[in-house]
Amino acid sequence: MELHDVWFVLIAVLWTGYFFLEGFDFGVGVLTKLLARDRLEKRVLINTIGPVWDGNEVWLLTAGGATFAAFPEWYATLFSGFYLPLLVILVCLIVRGVAFEYRVKRPEENWQRNWETAIFWTSLIPAFLWGVAFGNIVHGVKIDQNFEYVGSVGDLLNPYALLGGLVTLTLFTFHGTVFTALKTVGDIRERARKLALKIGVVTAALALLFLLWTQVESGDAKSLVALVVAVGALVAALVANQAGREGWSFALSGVTIVAAVAMLFLTLFPNVMPSSLNADWNLTVTNASSSPYTLKIMTWCAAIATPIVMLYQGWTYWVFRKRIGTQHIAEATH
């Protein structure tokens, strides 16, 4: 296997890790409106991801940096062509981080309510736009012979990509709901399990339609296996949720995300960004990659740093593994 193939796989792993981890905290942010009944319950939801949300975003930074270093042509075309939606995502992530940190800095009700609203919208919008972005990457966009995007923002809002956005939004929300059931106690836990069933059924219908569309359009035997795993894991997650096995439900919803992202990258390879104008203008792992020497240096750096980062993040989740409820929230922080 060539180094550019290895880095395609590594970037796929980074995006998978990002969607698995950031997916549930996007979902929890959406639940601040869908599940929480009052400010106290919103605080419980926010506290379930409080110690980990910023660490989850490291996967995005690493994926973006790795794409820039390993596939500069891909990075340039992607970030120039998708400039507006990616800018919206970036602004949302910035505002979201500020909202988490500043919400409790002042006691005024309007101050806290406004930041809570910001958390909801800056969780929902990126959850949707990431699906739109990856839907376009897989489906193909208007790239010319100079590997430049020549379409408009409107071209990105095609039915396939919009369906992809709905899938990531509902899937991340389902992932966040089962995470909430896993991390809480009391009434909010029970309501999270009931809501997970409703959201999960909608997610299953949308995901099945989107993945079948992907398979028919550009899939093969490998992507078909990933499709079966994704759908099967989602159904199993719903069954586990109904049985009160929150840990299994969360793990299986994570498997759904992993399998779905794997399917997208399997259908994409060896392209990294197909052209809808002419297949000869596709960006591939070969014509979009950096030099072999650059990839060799990156491989050594990744081999040393990646295990350390993963061990540290795993330790963080272990430290903050216990459930919380409204009784654990101090009155002064409501």
N, C-alpha and C positions, 0 to 999 in steps of 0.2 A: 504494500500500500504506500502510495506517494505521500509526502508530508502535507500537501494541500488537501488530500483526502482526509488525513488525520485531523487537520484543523477544521475541516467542515464538520466532522463528527463532534469535535470538542465544542465548537460553537453551538451545535445542536444540543449538546448536553447542557451548556450554560443557559440557553434559552429555556430548556425544559426545567432546569432547576429554578430559574426565575419565575416561570409561570406556576410551578408547584408551590413555591413559598410565597411569592407576592400575590398569587391567586387567592389564597385564603384570607390574607389581610385586606385585599380589595373587597372580598366578599363580606368581611366583618364591617368594613366601612359602609357598604350598602345597607347592611342590617341595622345600622343606627337609625334608619328611618323605617325599615320594614318590620323589625322585631322589637326594638326597645320601646317601652311604653312611657318612660319618663327619663329625666336626666340621670337618675341613679343607675338605671339599667344601661343607658348609653355609656356611662363611666365604666361599668363592668365590661361591656364589649370592647371599649378602647383599651382597657387594662389587659385584656387577653392577648393583645398584640403589641402592647406598649414596649416590652423588652426586646422585641424581635423585628419590628417592621423595618427599621433602618438597615439592619443587617441583611434583610431579604433583598433590599434594593442594590446591594453590592453586586449581586448576580447580573443585574442589568448593566451596571457600569463595566463589569468585566466582559460581558458579551459584546457591548459596544466597542470597547477598547480592543478586544481580540479581533473583531471584524475589521476595524480600521487597520490593524497591523498585519493581519493575515491575508485579507482580501480588500485592498484599498479601492479597487475599481467598484466592487460591490458597495462598499461604504459610501463612496462618492455619489454613485447613482441613486442609492437608496435615500440618503439624507438630503440630496438636492431635489429629487422627485417627490418625496414624501415630506417635504419641509414643513408644510402647514400642520398636518396631523401630528407629526412628531414634536413640533413646537408646542402644540396644545397639550400633548402628553407631558412634556418637560415642565411646562408651567403648572399643570395639575400636580405633578409630583413635588414641586417646590412648595406650592401652597399647602399641599397635604402635610408635608413635614412641618411647616410653620404652624399649621392648625393643631397638630398633635402636641407641639411644645408650648404653644401660647394659650391654649384653651383655658387652662386653670390659673393663668397668671393674674387674672383680675376676677373679682366675685360677681360683677354685674351680670344679670340674666341675659341681656341682649348680647353682650360680649361673648358669653359662652355659647349661646344659641347660634350666633353667626358662624363661629368656628366649627360647631357641630354640623351645620349645613354645608360648610366648605368640605369637611371630611367626607360627607355623603357624595357630593358631586365630583370631588377629585378622586374618589374611588370608582364611581360608576363610569365616568367618561374614559379614563385609560383602559378599564376593563373591556369596554366596547371597542375602542380604537385599536387596541393591539390585535384584536381579531380581524378588523378591517385591513390593517397593514399586512398581516401575514396571509390573509386571503388573497390580497393583490399580488404578493410575492409569489405565491404558488400558482395562481391563475395566470399570471403574466401581465405585463404592462407595456406601454408604448415606449420602447427603447429603440433608438436609431442605430445606424452603423457606427457611430462614434461612442456608443454605449452611454448615451445621454437620454434621460427621460424627456419625452416631447409631448406628453399628455397634459391634462389639466387636473385640478383637484376634483372636478366633477367626474372624471373618468375613474377615479378611485372608489366612487360610491356606486359601484355596480352591484347587481343582486347577489352574486356569489360572495363578495367581500362583506356586504351588509349582513348576510346570513352568518358569515364567520364572526362578525362582531357580536351578534346576538348569542352565538354559541359560547364565546369566551365570557360574555357578561353573565349568562345564566350558569355556566359551569363554574366560574369563579365564585358566584354567589352561593351555589350549592356547596362548594368546597368550604366556603367560609361558614355556612350554616352548620355543617357537620363538625367543623372545628369548634364552633361555639358550643355545641352540645357536648363535645369532648372536654372543653375547658371550663365549664360552668356547673353550678349546682342550683337546685331549687326550681322554681317555676320557669325561669328563663331557659333552663336546660330542656324542660319538657316541651315548651313552645318552639324551641329551635328544632327539635326532632320532628314535630308535626309540620313545621314550615319546610323542612328539608325534603319531606315526601312530596309536597306540592311543587317545589322548585325543581326537584329531581325529575319528576315526570315531564315537565316542560323541557328541561335540559336534554333528556333522553330523546325526545321527539326531534328537537332542533339539531342535536349532534348527529343523530342517525341520518337525517336528510343531508346535512353538510358533508359528512364523511362519505356517504354513498355518491354524492355529486363529485367529490374529489376522486374517488375510486374509478368511477365511470370515465371521467375526463382524462386522468393521467396516472392511474394506479397500475400496480402489478401484483404479483403474488405476495411479495413482502409487505406492501402497504395493506393488502387485504387481511393479512394476519394481524397487523396493528389495528385495523378497523374492528375486527372481531374482539380483540383484547379490550379495546376502549369501550365498546358497547357492553360487553360482558361484565367488565369491572364496574361500570356505572349501574347496571342492574343489580349486581351483587352489593354495591354500596347502599342502594335503596333497601334491599332485604336486610342488611346488617343494621341499618338505621332503625328499621321497624322492630328489629329484635332487641334494640337497646344496646347494641355493641358499637358504641361510638368510635372506639379506637380502630376497629376493623372498617367501619364506614369511612372514616377519614383516610385511612391507608388506601382503600379501594378507589375513593374519589381521586386521590393522588395518582394512582395507577391509570385512571381514565385520562388525566391530563398528560401524563408521560406518554401513553400510547397514542393519543391524538396528535401531540406535537411530533412524535416519532414518525407517524404516518405522513405528516406534512413534509418533513425533511426527506423521507424516503421517496415521495413522489417528486420532490424538487431535484434531487441528485441525478446527474452530475451538474445540473444548473444551480446557480445561486440566485439568479433573477432572470426568468425567461422573458423574451420579447414577444409581444403579441403581434408585432408587425412582420417579423421575419425570424425564423428559427436560427438563421445564420448569425443573428445579432444577439443571441442569448449570452448573458454573462454566465460563465461556467467556473468550476473550481480551478480550471487551468488558466484561462485568459484573465481572470480577476484576481489571481493570487500574487503575493509578494515573491521575492526571490527565494530559492531554496536555502540560502544562508540565513536570511531573516527568519524563515520558518524554523530552522534548526535551533537558533538562539531562543526563540519563543518557546520551543518544545522543552528545552532544558529549564527555562524559568518556570514554566507551568508545572513541570514534574516536581519541582522543589516547593513551590508556593501553594499549589492546590491542596495537597493533603493537610497542610497547616491550617489553612482557612476553613476547610471542612470540619476538622477536628474542633476548632474553636467554636464554630457555629453550632455544631452538635452539642458541645458542652453547654452553650448558652440555653439551648432548648431543654436540656436536662435539668439545669438549675431552676428554670421557670416552668416546670412541668405540672405543678399542682393546679387543681381546679380553684376557681374563685366564684364568689356570689355577692349579692348586694350587702350581705352582712360583713364582708371584708372591706367595704369602702368606708373610709372615715367621713363623718358628717361634714367636716370642713371642706372636703374636696368635691362635694356635690355641685 
